[in-house]
Amino acid sequence: MTPLNVALGERSYPIDIGAGLLDRAGELLGPRIASRRAIIVSNPVVAGHWLAPLRASLARAGIDAQVVLIPDGEAHKSWDTLHDLLTRLLELQAERSTTLVALGGGVVGDIAGFAAAIYQRGMRFVQIPTTLLAQVDSSVGGKTAVNHPLGKNMIGAFHQPDAVLIDPDCLRTLPAREVAAGLAEVIKYGAIRDAAFFGWLEGHVDRLLARDPAALEEAIAVSCRIKAGIVAVDERESGERALLNFGHTFGHAIEAAQGYGNWLHGEAVAAGMAIAARLSQRRGALAAGDTARLVDLLQRSGLPVAAPAMPLERWLKLMAQDKKVADGAIRFVLLEALGWAVIAGDVASDDLAAVLG
Ligand SMILES: NC(=O)c1ccc[n+]([C@@H]2O[C@H](COP(=O)([O-])OP(=O)(O)OC[C@H]3O[C@@H](n4cnc5c(N)ncnc54)[C@H](O)[C@@H]3O)[C@@H](O)[C@H]2O)c1
């Protein structure tokens, strides 16, 4: 097992990573569930695979766990689903001391986390992520949200979990396309922060796609260590945390243009990272060889490296709706080398036109 910690003073919490940990959830989480009462939030797909072992483990630790299922899919990451979940919590007479346990991908984690942030002004919350994307990204860092028809993740709160428990075995049942989409975020960590990890990924991508347990645990642990380190110094994204948005400004525009769910988030981020690398190269900041290595690794992961054609005005409009806009200016995360990202607010429109055209 790889134990990590997100260092946020009295809101610090552990991230435990290891194959088979779901069966030890009661033992590991038990000490953090003082009220002995938990409500598991999941969806029918994930529950069909992984609810029974989680419930059994919690029961062995003397924790009574009720279950609330929400519908599957990004389209249901909505105010209506949140409202229904809050209604169920009231019907079940959940208390502030009750622990909400999110068992699922980023959609379940983001909605359950937001419900935990606002139910009775904040209840306890544990993340058990079951997609690669959620294991390396969304379960760590305390961002919670639902989508609004006018914008993705626009309604939300920062609410850190009490613990994150990651069992790479859960990925055995994940569709291959979702594994590849999660790999996009893993590659992102190497690209922005850790050249050695990027090199390791180049050597291990085939094993990761084949779901080799040791390779997965290593990739998840390094990713979580990088994210935890960044969150610890910039919890509310006033500086360094923005680097985690590498590829996301372009990616969110692709997702919005294509309709959420047609392109997976990780696929859009992959194409966005390739575009950001080409933009970095065009500005003279990134060597052509580094752009080629990033594009090659994304392609070997089965990910897209180009966006669907869109007029420049449409790109600009969609990117201007992104949360990463500050004082009306779009800020781009660019690379100076593999392993070193910077923020740029001064990107010329002809450079943008050249890489988006
Ligand atoms: N909070 C954050 O910091 C943060 C960061 C990145 C992304 N996100 C959000 O995460 C969401 C995307 O998350 P996602 O990629 O995990 O998508 P998801 O939650 O929709 O899961 C993808 C699909 O896989 C299924 N699934 C989940 N685990 C499974 C398993 N073990 N076996 C079989 N099927 C399984 C789900 O039911 C779903 O159909 C987006 O809404 C995005 O905005 C949040």
The ligand as a Tripos MOL2 file, in Angstrom:
@<TRIPOS>MOLECULE
LIG
   44    48     1     0     0
SMALL
NO_CHARGES

@<TRIPOS>ATOM
      1 N1        -13.2370   17.7140   -8.8920 N.am      1 LIG1
      2 C1        -12.1900   17.7590   -9.6840 C.2       1 LIG1
      3 O1        -11.1150   18.2250   -9.3090 O.2       1 LIG1
      4 C2        -12.2870   17.1710  -11.0630 C.ar      1 LIG1
      5 C3        -11.1280   16.9510  -11.8070 C.ar      1 LIG1
      6 C4        -11.2490   16.3400  -13.0630 C.ar      1 LIG1
      7 C5        -12.5080   15.9670  -13.5390 C.ar      1 LIG1
      8 N2        -13.6090   16.2000  -12.7690 N.ar      1 LIG1
      9 C6        -14.9340   15.8040  -13.2350 C.3       1 LIG1
     10 O2        -14.9680   14.3900  -13.3210 O.3       1 LIG1
     11 C7        -15.9820   14.0090  -14.2520 C.3       1 LIG1
     12 C8        -15.4490   12.9070  -15.1280 C.3       1 LIG1
     13 O3        -15.1470   11.8110  -14.2960 O.3       1 LIG1
     14 P1        -14.9380   10.3510  -14.8950 P.3       1 LIG1
     15 O4        -14.0450   10.4380  -16.0660 O.co2     1 LIG1
     16 O5        -14.5560    9.4880  -13.7590 O.co2     1 LIG1
     17 O6        -16.3810   10.0080  -15.4890 O.3       1 LIG1
     18 P2        -17.6710    9.2580  -14.8620 P.3       1 LIG1
     19 O7        -17.7850    9.5110  -13.4240 O.co2     1 LIG1
     20 O8        -18.8110    9.6240  -15.7300 O.co2     1 LIG1
     21 O9        -17.3090    7.7250  -15.0990 O.3       1 LIG1
     22 C9        -17.1550    7.2490  -16.4110 C.3       1 LIG1
     23 C10       -18.0120    6.0030  -16.6590 C.3       1 LIG1
     24 O10       -17.3900    4.8770  -16.0460 O.3       1 LIG1
     25 C11       -18.3280    4.2070  -15.2070 C.3       1 LIG1
     26 N3        -17.5340    3.5980  -14.1420 N.ar      1 LIG1
     27 C12       -16.9560    4.2110  -13.0940 C.ar      1 LIG1
     28 N4        -16.1870    3.3600  -12.4320 N.ar      1 LIG1
     29 C13       -16.3050    2.1690  -13.0430 C.ar      1 LIG1
     30 C14       -15.7220    0.8990  -12.8270 C.ar      1 LIG1
     31 N5        -14.8120    0.6880  -11.8750 N.pl3     1 LIG1
     32 N6        -16.0760   -0.1230  -13.6500 N.ar      1 LIG1
     33 C15       -16.9530    0.1020  -14.6790 C.ar      1 LIG1
     34 N7        -17.5050    1.2770  -14.9520 N.ar      1 LIG1
     35 C16       -17.1760    2.3030  -14.1360 C.ar      1 LIG1
     36 C17       -19.2750    5.2750  -14.7910 C.3       1 LIG1
     37 O11       -20.5100    4.7300  -14.3580 O.3       1 LIG1
     38 C18       -19.3980    6.0930  -16.0740 C.3       1 LIG1
     39 O12       -20.3110    5.4680  -16.9510 O.3       1 LIG1
     40 C19       -16.3430   15.2680  -15.0260 C.3       1 LIG1
     41 O13       -17.6030   15.7060  -14.6060 O.3       1 LIG1
     42 C20       -15.2670   16.2770  -14.6190 C.3       1 LIG1
     43 O14       -15.7410   17.5870  -14.6200 O.3       1 LIG1
     44 C21       -13.5250   16.7840  -11.5470 C.ar      1 LIG1
@<TRIPOS>BOND
     1     1     2 1
     2     2     3 2
     3     2     4 1
     4     4     5 ar
     5     4    44 ar
     6     5     6 ar
     7     6     7 ar
     8     7     8 ar
     9     8     9 1
    10     8    44 ar
    11     9    10 1
    12     9    42 1
    13    10    11 1
    14    11    12 1
    15    11    40 1
    16    12    13 1
    17    13    14 1
    18    14    15 2
    19    14    16 1
    20    14    17 1
    21    17    18 1
    22    18    19 2
    23    18    20 1
    24    18    21 1
    25    21    22 1
    26    22    23 1
    27    23    24 1
    28    23    38 1
    29    24    25 1
    30    25    26 1
    31    25    36 1
    32    26    27 ar
    33    26    35 ar
    34    27    28 ar
    35    28    29 ar
    36    29    30 ar
    37    29    35 ar
    38    30    31 1
    39    30    32 ar
    40    32    33 ar
    41    33    34 ar
    42    34    35 ar
    43    36    37 1
    44    36    38 1
    45    38    39 1
    46    40    41 1
    47    40    42 1
    48    42    43 1
@<TRIPOS>SUBSTRUCTURE
     1 LIG1         1 GROUP 0 **** ****
